[in-house]
Amino acid sequence: MANYLYGPYDDGPDPLAAPYDVREALDEMGERILGGDNTRDALRDLLRRGWQDRQGLDDLMRRVRERQRELRNAGRLDGMLDQARELLDEALETERGALFPDPSDDARLREAELDNLPNDTSRAIRQLAEYDWQSQAAREKFEQLRDLLRREVLDSQFQGMKQSLENPDPAAMQRVKDMLADLRQMLDADTRGEHTQQDFDQFMGQYGDMFPDSPQNLEELVDSLTRRMQAAQRLLESLTDEQREELANLMATAMEDAGLAAELSALGDALRARRPELGQRQPGVRMSGGQPLGLGDATSAVADLADLADVESALGQDYAGANLEDVDEEAVRRALGRQAVDDLQALRRLERELQRQGYLAGDGGNLELTPKAVRRLGDTALRRVFAGLADGMRSGDHDRRDAGQAGDTTGATREWEFGDEQPIDVPGTVRSALLRSAAEGVGRGRVRLTAQDFRVAETERRSAAAVCLLVDLSYSMALRGTWAVAKQTALALHALLRSKYPQDAIQVVGFSNYARELHETELAGLGWDMVQGTNLHHALMIAGRHLDKHPEHEPVVLIVTDGEPTAHLMRDGRPWFDWPPAPETIELTLAEVDKMTRRHAALNIFMLADDDRLAAFVDNVAKRNGGRVLRATPEHLGEYVVNDFLRTRGARRRR
């Protein structure tokens, strides 16, 4: 009997997981794009705000800045100097206390030697290295100072080294020397191309406790050491000239005292050869806390501040070609924790999936919506329109009971003819072949299909419409906040015809000083025209040509505008603008209206502004043409237009 072991699946992505659905994210982007943003800015806004239950870039930036404030208030960077001076003063005071009762000349000479010590702490420590302490307590205090300096300086170069050297031990210090020598040999071997991962693993097996960040290879170790060295440089640059010199001397004294000066110098040279940026001057930082920090802790704080500055810049995405891949996950983890990394990965996946699933195309600053994305925005706009319509307004199929194409089946069938597009009636076709085969005496079990056997299902024929939507592109549409809803309306109408009336022919015409046809794929990212003129005359000319191309279709013309005509097309093809409108502009526009009337095309006009001159003009159009005038509020424009289209098509169907 076979035994089975069950456990979590860990061999790649979960094969049973639901597809990553980014359509709602695209809809959120669509709101900004339709409002005038470009695709890159709309995506950036979505990533800033976050999506679903994941924090966005703005939330991560807020946490970065909070962490920066915490670190800047954590303590003073010159704390090592204070600690060293304090311990030295304690040792000297204890020694003087032991010498004072001694009446000998030797005691007076020792006091004089102590009185003549340099004010510089590092030089005083170097001079006292050979001093014969009379007080055991003072000797221990001085050794405590020297040990503290060794541990702090090493911790400033190798994070966590202070903990490894908590107990002063010659063997522990020798182990540090051995580590430095082995590390330099490993770097030299890598320079010669002789280093292997096995060498690194052996090194970490021996000295791994000295590197708490657990690098996985030599490059990660070099990155960690480089980060630490740069932080130490920034710390020194953050001090005054006097403090910088004193601390540098203290560090040099400590390493000479420990016998590590030569090894650390050689290691620094090797790292600078691999990382040229170490030779560049590093900017200082400001810290205002009252608590003095040890050298290792101060270096860690400066390193964290540098990480946070880099993370802040990357999260800001305010530079050319910005991409979430620029954000260092390890720096985010160090600064904000694992949850922040998960949020960042979710945002990265969202950006990738929008492109992988075919909604966005391009990269860097040249990001564009694909036709698939535009269709999705249209479908979403249409759903919102229908959500706002009353139930009684949702009818509008325009069917005619006539055998033809594009409708539902009637139940009847007929023989197939060349050019038929109706669905094949499979049972009827097979039955026809069987009857013919039996009549021809074909052997049992063998049936051959011929062209005359095929039968097709008859369908209800649907009348077709030639639909023209004329949309005002003038700058006033943007000023009144109606431009986005006008584009949503155009996309919704496209989606309606594509899904329910594929036999219809739609044309969207935008007009400002000129008029031009607008294709569905360019509608989403289309901006308004910052020019003068509302050239309805030219728009009606283009719409008329569209209707003339489809003489068998029922004409439907819808006009969305917020102003009377103020421009017309002259004979030489140039636009003419005038305000108040020139008589010729009104005359030519009404002439195109009369042509539409002769085409039996009613013009239904949606007014988006309460303007007396516009009202007078559209009322004149309605009287001449027989169309309707609707005063639409911007927030309900889509519902007005779609409902009017359905009402018009339904009325024509019932005629």
N, C-alpha and C positions, 0 to 999 in steps of 0.2 A: 504494500500500500504506500503510495507516494505521500511525502510530507511537504507541506507548503509553509513558507514563512512570509508573513505579511508585514509591511512597514510603509512609511511615507515614501512617495515617489520622489527621487532626487536625480533622475537622469535627464535634466533639461526642463523646459517649460512643461507645465501640467497639460497633457494632451486632452484632458476632458474639461479644461477650464473654458468658460464662456469667452467668446471673442471680445477683445478690448474695444468697448463702445465709446467712440469719441464724437458721436453725432451731436450730443448735447453741448459739448465743448465748442464744436463748430457753430452751433446756433448762437452761443454767447459771443463768439467772435463776429458773427454776422451782424449783430446789433451795432457794433462799432464800425464795421466796414460799410454798412448801409448808411451810417451817419456821417461818413466822409473819411474815416481813418484808412490808411493803407493796410495791407494784410500783415506786414511785419509788425506794425504798431498794435494792431488788434490782438495778435498772438502774444506780444509782449505784455499787453494789459491783462490778458487772461492768466499768463504765468505769474504776473505780479499779484493778482488777487487770489490765486490758488483755485483749485477745482475739486469738487466733491468734498471729501473730508481731509484733504491734504493742504498744508500750509503753502501759501504762495511766496514769491520772492520778497514781497514787502514785509511779510511776517518774519521771514528769515533775516532780512535786513534789520528789522526792529530788534530781534534777539542779538544780532551781532553788535549793534550799538549799545545795547544794555550791558553786554559782556565787556565791551571796551570801557564803559564808565566804571564798571566794577574793578577792572584791572588798574585803571588809572588812579583809582582811590585806594588801591591795596596797600600802598606803602611808598617809602622813599628809596630811590635807587642808590643813594650814597650810604645806605645802612651798613654796608661792609666796613666802610671807613670808621663809622661811629663805633661799631663792635670792636674793631681792632684797637682803636684809641682807648676804649673803655677797659679792655682786658690788659693792655699795656700799662695804663695808669694804675690799675689794681695791683699788677705785679710790682711796679716801681714803689708804690706806697707801702706794700707789704715788706719789700726789701729795706726801705728806709726805716720802717718801724723796727726791724731786726738790727739795723746798724746803729741806731741812735743810742742805746744803752752801752754800746761797746766803746771804751775810752781809748782804744788803740789808734795808732796812726794809720794802720791799714784800713780801719773802718772809715777814717776821715777821707782817705784817698778814694775809697769806693764811692763815698757820698759825692765827692767831687766829680768822679767819672759819670755818675748818674745825672748830676746837675748839668753836665756839658753834653748830654745827648742831643742830637739834632731834633728840631721840631717835626721834621718829616717822619711819619710813622714807619715807613718802609726802611729808611736809613737807620732809624733807631733800632729796629729789629735786627738788621744786618750787623750793626755794631755790637749788640748784646748777645750775638750768637756764641761768642767766645767768653762771655762774662762768667765769672765763677760766683754763682749765687750763694749767699750765706744763708738765706731763708729757704727752707725746703718748700714752704707754701708758695713763696714767690716763684721758685723754680717751676713748680707744677703749674702755676698760673701762666707763666711764660710758655711752657710746653703746650698748654691748652690753646694758647693763642696761635702758635706755629702749626699745631695740628688742625685748628679751625681754618686757617688760611689755606693749607694744603687741600683740605677737603672741599672748601668752597671754590677754590680756583679750578680744581679738577671737575667739580660739578658744573661749573660754568662752561666747560668744554664738552663734558660727557654727562648728559642728564641722568641723574640717579646714582652717580658715583659717590656722592656724599653718604648715601645709605650703605654702600659697599664698604666704606672706610670708617664706619661709626666707631669701631674699636681700634685705636692706634696699634699697629702691628707691623713690624718690619717685613714679615712674610706677605702681608696684604699689599704693602707698597711695592714689593718686588714683583708681585703678580701684576700690578698696574704697569710696571716697566716692561714686563714680558708681553703684556697685551699690546702696548704701543709698538714694540718691536715687531711682533707678529703682524699687526695691522699694516705697518709700513711695508713689510715684506710682501704682504698680499697685494697691496696697491702697486708695488713695483712689478710683481708678477703679472698683474692685469695689464699694466702698460706694455709689457713685452708680449702680451697675448697668450700667456701661459696659465692664467687663473682659471679654475673650474668651480662649478657650484659645490662640488664635494669639498674643495678647500674651504669655502665659506661655511659650509655646514660644520666642518670640524672646528673652525674658529669659534662659531657660535656655541658649539657644544662645550667648549672650554671657557669662554668668556661671556656667555649669553646673559648672565646675571648683571653684567655691567651695562646692558643696553635694554632697558625696560620697554622701549617701544617695539622690540622684537622685529627688526628688519628681516626680510626674507631673502635678500640677495645683496651683493656688494653695492650695487647702485643705490638701493634703499638706505644702506648704511651711510654711504657718502652723502646722500641727501640729508639725512638726519644730522650728521656732523656739520655739514655746510650751514644748515639752518641754525645750529647752535653757535657756530663761529660768527655768523652774521649778527645774531642777537647780541653776542658779547661786544661786537664792534658798535652796534647801535647804543648799547648801554654806555660805553665810554663816550660816545658822541653826545649823549644826553647830559653829561656832567659839565661843570665849569672847567676851564683850563687847569686850574690848580687841583681840583678834585681828580680830573682825568690823569694827570701826571702822578699824583699820589697813589691812585688805585693801580695804575699800570706798574708802578714800582713795587707795590705790595705783591701783585701777581707774579712778577718776575722773581722777587725775593723768595716767595713760597716755592716756586718750581725749582729754583736753584738749590734751595734748602732740601727739597725732596729728591734732588738728583734727576729731575725729569725735564729740565730746561732743553737739553739737546734733543731728546726724543720728541717733545712737543713741537719744537721748531722744525724738525725734519718732517713731522706729520703735517704741519701747516703748509710747508712748501709743496708737499705731495698733493694736498687738497686744492691748493691754489692752481696747481698745474692742470687739475681736472675741472675746476670750477673757476674760470677767470673772474666771475663776478665777486669773488672774495677779495680781490684786489681793489674793488671800487669802494669809495666812501659811502657809508651807510647813514641814512638820516636818523637823527635822534628822536626820542619820544618824550612826552611830558607826563609825569606822574606826580600827583599832589597829595597822596596819603600821608598820614602822620607816622605810621608804624615803619621803623627801619627794616629793610629787607636784606637778607643775606645775599651774597653774590650769586649763588646758584638760583635762589628764588627770584632775584631781580632779573637774571638772564632769562629764566623761564617766562616771567611776565612780559619782558620785551619781545621774546620770540612769539608768544601768543598774540601780542598786539600787532606784530608784523603779519602773522597769519590772518588775523581779523581784518586788517587793512586790505590784504589781497582778496579775501573772501568778499568783503564789502564792494570792492571794485568789480569783481566778476559777477556778483549778484545784481549790481546796478545795470549791467548790460547797456551802458551808455557810450559805447564805442563802436566804430565801424566793424562789421562782421561779427558782432557779439553772438555768442552761442553758449547754451548751458553746458556744453562739453568743456568750456573753459574753466568751470568751477572745479577746484581741487577738492575731491570728496574727502581725502584724508585730512585736509585742513579744516573742512566743515565738521568732520567727526571730532577732531581735537577741540574745536572751539565750541560746538553746540551739541555734540552727542549723536548717538546712532539714529534717533528719531528724525533729526534734521536731514541726515543722509537719506533716509527712506523717503522723506518728502521731496528732496531734490531729485532722486531717482524717478519718482512718480511723475514729476514735471518733465523730466527728460523723456520719459516714455511717451507722455502725451504728445510732445513735440514730434518725436519720431513716428508715432502711429498716425498722426494727421498726414504725414507725408507717405508713409508706407501704405495706408489704406486709400490713397489716391485723392485726398482732399486738398493738399497743398503741393505745389511744385516749385522747384528752385531752391536756392540756399542763400545764406548771408542776407544782404539787404534786398535781394531780388526775389522775394517770396510772393507767389501769386496763388489765387484760388483756381482750382481746376474746374472744368465743366461739371464734373460730378459734384463738387462742392456748391457750385451755383445752383444746380438743380435741387440739392438738399435745402438750400436757403429758400428757394421758391416753394418747395413742398411745405416747409415750416411756416412760411408766410401765409400760405393758403390754409393750413390747419388753423392758424390763429384767426384768419378771416372767418372761416366757418364757425369757429367757436363763438364769435361775436354775433353771428346771424341768428335770428329767431328760427325755430324749427320750420315754420311755414315758408321761409325764404330759401330753403335748401333744395328745392326742386329745380328743374331746368333742362332735363334731357330733351333734346329736340329730335324726336324720332318720326319717321314717316313710314307707314306700313307699305313698303315697296321692296321687292326682292332686289338685293344689291350687296354691297360690301360693308364691312366695318361695324355691323350691328350684331344683335343676338340672333341665334338660329330660330327659324319659324317652325321647324319640324318637317318641312317638305324637302325633297331632294330632286335633283335633275342631273342629266348627263353633263359630264365635264366638257367644256369648250376651251379652245386655246385662248390664253389670257385670263382665265378665271383665277381669282384670288381667294375664293371662298374655301372653307375647310373641307378636306376630303371626307366623304361619308364611307368609312371603312366597312361596316357591315353591308351596306348597299353595294359597294364595289365588289366584295367577295361573292355576294349572292348573285350579282349579275354575271360574274365569271363562271360560277358553278352552273347556272342555267345555260349559258352559252356552250360550255364544255359538254354538258349532257346532250344538248341538241346536236352538237357536232360529233358526238360519239367518241369523245376523248376517253382514254382508259381511266379506270377507277384509281383514285389516289393521285392523279396528275391534273393539276389545274394551272393554266397559263393565263396571266393577266395581259390584256391588251389595252390600248388606249380607249377603245369604245366601252370597256368595262367600267371605267372610273365614273363615279358619281360624286357630286358635291352637295353640301348642305346649303339651302337657301337661307339668307339672313335678312333681318330688317335693315332697310337702307336708312342711313342717317343723313340729313341735309347738312351741307358744309357751309361754313361762314368764313368770310374774309374780315378779320378783326384788325382794326387800327386803333392803337392807344397812343395818343399824342400827349407828351409830358413836357411841361415847362421846365427848362433848365436854367432859367435866368437866376441871377444872384439873389433876387428877392425871395426865391424859394428857400435858400439857405438862411437868410436873415429871419424869416418867419418860422424856421424850424420844421418846414414841411418837406424838405428834400428827401430825408430818409424814408418817410412813409410813402412818398411817391415811388421810390425805387422798390420798396417792399410790395406795393400794389402791382407794379409791372411784373415782378418776379412771380407773385401769386397768380396773376392772370396767365402767365406762361405755363405755370405748373398745372393750372386748371385745364387748359387746352391740351397740354401734353398727356394728361392722365385720363380725362373724360371725353375730350373731343379731338382726337388725333387727326381727324379729317379736316379740321379747321386750319386756316392759314393766318397766322398772327404776325403783325408788324408793329414794333414799338418805335416811335419817332420822337426824338428829343429836339426841342427848339429853343434857341435864344436869339442871337443876331442871325444865325443860320439855323437850318434844320438838318438833321441827319438820322439815318436809321440806326437803331441800337440793337445789337444782338444780345441774346440772353446771357452769354458768357461774360460780356463786358458791363452788364448792368450793376453788378454788386459793387465793383470798385470804381464806378463812374463818379466823377466829381461835378459840381455845378460850374457853370461858365461865368467868370468874373468879367462879363462884357455887358454893354448896354443893348437892349433890344429884346422884344418878344415877337418873334417872326412867325406868327400863326399862318400867315399867307404861304410861306415856303413849306411848312409842315403839312398843310392841306394839299399842296401840290404833290408831295411825295406820297401821302396817303391815297390820293386819287389814282396815282400810277399803280399802287398795290391793288386797289379794287379792280382796275381795268385788266390786270393780269389774271384775275379770277372772276370772269363775268358770270359763271354759273353759281358762284357762292353768294350767300346772303350777306350784304354789307353791314358791318357793325363798326361805328366810329365813336370813340370815347375820348374826351379832351379834358385834361387836368391842368388848370392854370390858376395863377393868383393875380393876373393883371391883363388889361386890355392890350390889343396889338399895338406895338409902337415901332415896328419895323416891317419892311417888305423887301422882296427880291426885285432888283431892277433888271432891265433887259440885258445888261452886260454881265449879269451874274453876281454883282456886288450887292450887299445889303444896304438899305437906307434906314437910318434911325432918326426919329424926331420925337420930341416931347413938348407940348401935347402931340398926340399922333397926327401926322399929316393926313389931310383928306385922301390923298392917293393911297396911303396905307390901308385905311378903312375900306376904300372902294375896291382895291384889289383883293383884300381878304374876303369881303362879301361876295365878290365874283366867284372865288373858289367855293364858298358856301353854296352858291347857286348851282355850281357844277355838281356838288355832292347831292343836292336835292334832285337834280335830273338823273343821278345814278340811283335814286331811291335809297340813299344812305342818310338815315337820321343821325344828327350830331347831338349826342348827349354830353353836356358840359358840366364839369364839377368845379364849382367856384371855391377857392380856398382862402379868399379874402373878402371882407365886407367893404367893397369899394363901389361908389355910386357910378363912376364911369364904366367900370367893368360890368356892373349890373345892367346898365343901359345897353351896352354892346351885346351881351349874351341874350338879353330879352329880344333884341332885334334879330339875332341869329335864329332864335327859337321860332319867331313869327314867320320868317322866310323859309325855314327848313322843316319845321314841324317837330324838331327834336325837343329834348327836355333840358331844363336847367336845374341842377341840384346844388344847394349850398351845403357843402360837406365840411365837417370838422376834421382837422388833420388826423386825430387819433382814430377816426372811424372811416377814413378814406377808402381803405381796402374793402371794407364791408359794403360801402356804397357802390363802388365800381363793380365788384364781383356780383353783387345782388342785381345791379342794373343790367349787367351782361346776361345773367341767367333769365331775368324777366324778359329782356328783349328777345332772346333766343326762344324762350317758351312761347312768347306772343307770336313770333313768326312761324313757329311750328303749328300753332292752332289756326293760322289763317286759312 
